[in-house]
Each structure stands twice: as C-alpha cells, then as structure tokens.
C-alpha cells in the first residue's frame, strides 16, 4: 500500500509543480485580447500610448512591473496598445487620446481613467474600493482579516 502512494506522488508531484510555476502573463498586447473573454474573470488595466517610445508609457510599464504580484492578487491583466493606426477593438471602445491608463472592473465597465502613469499602490487602492472587489474579499474572509 505504501508503494502505491510513493508511485502516485512520484507521478503527480512533478505535474503539480509545473502547473504552479506556469503563470499566465501579466502584460499582453491588445491584439491578443478580446475584452468579452475577460468578463467576470479579470480586471483589464489598459495602457494606451501613441508610440511604444512614449516616456509615460515606458514609465507606466516600469511602475507596473515593480509590484506585479499586487496586481495578480487582484486579478488584473495589463493590456498595452501603442498603435493608434491599428484601431484595435479595445481602442475603439475606450477612445483614448495620447497616453491613457484605463482601469476596468470584471463587469467590463471602465471605472477609472488617468492621463499620467500611476503607481501599483494607487491602482490597488482604487481596485480595493470597487464593489466587486469588496465582495470578493468578503467571500474570501467572511469574518474579516
């Protein structure tokens, strides 16, 4: 009987550790995403710029990469769009001008727009005020933290 458990562990543990290390990407291009696919799953944080060389765009990505775990904990998916000529579906829906940071909730609604880069701490604080996020925390910790 003990041999059975050892064999089972030997077979399943490597697969479990691979599954844990294979994280989905935090930052994706707008051409790789359909917003409807994210409904009730992720909170899109869309970073727009007219060029990938825009200093605000570069600064925003640096800020996001510093504390990416805080964003992952809040189910955030960062979507970048730096090609206005492509007229992506996301760009057509949100209609940015120049650099723009748009935070959406899981219900697909834009909740926050900023014309300048924002720190992850500020973004996390804003998300924590969303009614859906408050409900998630209540479901996770019914008696409080």
Rosetta blueprint (number, residue, H / E / L):
1 X L
2 X H
3 X H
4 X H
5 X H
6 X H
7 X H
8 X H
9 X H
10 X H
11 X H
12 X H
13 X H
14 X H
15 X H
16 X H
17 X H
18 X H
19 X H
20 X H
21 X H
22 X L
23 X L
24 X L
25 X L
26 X L
27 X E
28 X E
29 X E
30 X H
31 X H
32 X H
33 X L
34 X L
35 X H
36 X H
37 X H
38 X H
39 X L
40 X L
41 X L
42 X L
43 X E
44 X E
45 X E
46 X E
47 X E
48 X E
49 X L
50 X L
51 X L
52 X L
53 X L
54 X L
55 X H
56 X H
57 X H
58 X H
59 X H
60 X H
61 X H
62 X H
63 X H
64 X H
65 X H
66 X H
67 X L
68 X H
69 X H
70 X H
71 X H
72 X H
73 X H
74 X L
75 X L
76 X E
77 X E
78 X E
79 X E
80 X E
81 X E
82 X L
83 X L
84 X H
85 X H
86 X H
87 X L
88 X L
89 X H
90 X H
91 X H
92 X H
93 X H
94 X H
95 X L
96 X L
97 X L
98 X L
99 X L
100 X E
101 X E
102 X E
103 X E
104 X E
105 X L
106 X L
107 X L
108 X L
109 X L
110 X E
111 X E
112 X E
113 X E
114 X E
115 X L
116 X L
117 X L
118 X L
119 X L
120 X H
121 X H
122 X H
123 X H
124 X H
125 X H
126 X H
127 X H
128 X L
129 X L
130 X L
131 X H
132 X H
133 X H
134 X H
135 X H
136 X H
137 X H
138 X H
139 X H
140 X H
141 X L
142 X L
143 X L
144 X L
145 X L
